[in-house]
């Protein structure tokens, strides 16, 4: 396949050394693109090196100078869609907004939805933001990975789920950190079976995650 000047189209695709999933996805994407005639240079690189390519600048840091064609990354941890979508407002360029994408309508909706107290109205705003994101496609979402979380409820009390979701794996959820404490084991009555001390010790010294 050739571009408009008659030169063969050759694109670079980068996956990360710390993500086996991105490496598998990269191989699949490379094969599919080659099937339609695109030449793909697929490389697995260190995430720090990839960040340098994403945030490369010129003019003393005033102008984006991206040094990539395509890359594979992932997002996770946030249960609030308004917060994740707001990562792509204009003010987040050079921070969370790594594609340096800007849309004035999304900027306005992101600002309004944070102060909207009506749940349905805020949900409708987030749908509008998502529609803009999908149409303009600063990212192309290719999968929704599962995140496995396990908590030890036998030995610890205070696990607090965030918005009906995880109790632990979320940078926005501090409640489990603040509320978690060893579970109190009821004292054995006189004449109870031998070994109660060992049972109590085992019940109060478990790890935070099992």
N, C-alpha and C positions, 0 to 999 in steps of 0.2 A: 504494500500500500504506500502511495506517495502523496506528499502534501502538495499545495498549490504551485510550488516552484519546481516540482518534479523530483525533489529529493526524497529518498526513502524516510519514512517516519520511524525514528528510533527513540524510545522513551525509557527513562530510568525508573525503576520501582524498588523501593527500599522497605525491608522488614527489619525488626529489631532482634538483637541477640537475646534479650530477656523475655521474649514472647514466642513460644513455640507455635501458638495459634497463628500469629501473623506470618510466620515462616511457611506454614502449611497453606494459608490463604494466598500468599504471594506466589507460590508454585502453581496453584490452580489458576490464578488470574493470568499469570504469564503464559500458561498453556492455551487458555481461551483466546487471549489477544493474538497470539501467534497463529491461531487457527484462522483469524480474519485478516492476516497479513501484516500485523504490527510487529516490529522488531523491539523486543523488550530486554533491557539489561537489568536482571534481577539480582539484588545484592542484600545480604544480611549484615547490618552494621550496628555498632554500639549506639544505644539511645542518646547518649550525650553528643555524639557526632551528628546524629540525625537532628537533634535540637539546634545545633549550630547551623545546619543547612536550612532549617525552617525559619530561623530568626536572623538570617544574614541581612545586612543593611549596607547602604551606601550614603554618601552625603553626610557623613558624621552621625549616622544613625537616624536620619530623617526619612529615608526611602527604603521600602522593602526591596531586597535583592535576593529572593528565594533561589536556592541552589538545588532544586529538585524538580522532578516532573510528577511523581506520585509516591506516596508513602502510606504505610499501614500503621495505625495507632488505635488506641481504644480509650473510652471514657467509662467511668463507673463511680458508684458511691452515693450519688445524689438521688433522693426519692422525689424531690420537688422539681417538676419539669420547667417551671418558670426560672429557677435558678440555673439549670443547665443551659437552657436556651439563651439566657442573659449573658452567658460566657462569650457570645458571639456579637455583642453590641460593638459599636465603633470604638468606644472608650476602652475596650478590652484588647484592642490591637497592641501587640508587643507583650501581651500577657497571656490570658487563656485563648484569645482569638488568634491562633497561630496561622490560619490561612490569610489573615489580614483582610477579611471580608467586611463589607459595610453595606447596611441597608437602613435607610432612614425610617421606614415604616416599622421595621422590627425594633429599632432603637426606641421609638415612641411607645410601642406596645409593651416592651420590657419595663419601661419606667412606670407605665400606668398599672400593670398587673401587680406590681409590688404593693401598691396602696389600695387595691380593690379588695373589699371585705366580703363581697358576695361571691360565694364559692363557684356558682355556675358561670357568672360573668368572667371570673378569673380563668376558669377552665376554657371558656370560649376564646379568650385572648391567647391562651397558650396554644390552642388549635390553630389560630391565625398565624402565630409565630412559627409554628411547626410547618405550616403550608408554605410560608415564604422560604424557610430553610430548605425544604425539599425541592421547590421549584428552581431556586438559584444554585443549589447544590455546592456550597463551599466544601462540604464533605459528602461522600456517597456512603451511606450506611450499608454494610454488607452482612452484618450478623449481630446477634444479641447473645453474648456469652452468658452462661450461668455462673453465678458465684456461690460456692458452697460455704455455708457458715455453720459452725457447731458451737454450742454453749453448754457449760456444765451446770445444770440446774440441781443436781444432787448435792453439790457442795457449796454453791454460791447463790445468794439472793440479790435481787436488784436489777436483773436484766431488764432493760427498757427498750421496747421496740420503737423504731422511728417511723412515724406515719404509716403504721401497719406493716412495715417492712423489717429490715434487719435490726438486730439488737446491738450489733458490734461494728460491722464493716461499713462505716459511713463517716466521712470527715465532718459531716454536719451534726452527727448525733453524739453529744457529750454526756447524755444522761446515764448511760451504763457505766461510764468511767466514774461519775459522781456518786451513783447509787449502789454500786456493787460492793458486797460485803460477804464474808464467810457465813454460811448458813448455821444458825444456832441449833445444836442438837439437844433434845430434851434429856435432862439428867435421868440416869437409871434409878429405879426405886430399890430400896434395900432388898437383898435377896435375889437380885437379878443375876442372870447368867454371868459366868466369868468372861473376861475379855472385853468388857464394856469400854474400858479405857482405850483399847486399841481401836475399837469401832469409832469412838468419838474423834480420835486423832485423825483417822482416815477421812472422816466426813468434813473436817474443817481445814484440811491442808491441801485440797485439790488445786489444780492449776486453773487459770482463768479460762482456758479453752481446752477442750478435749477432742 
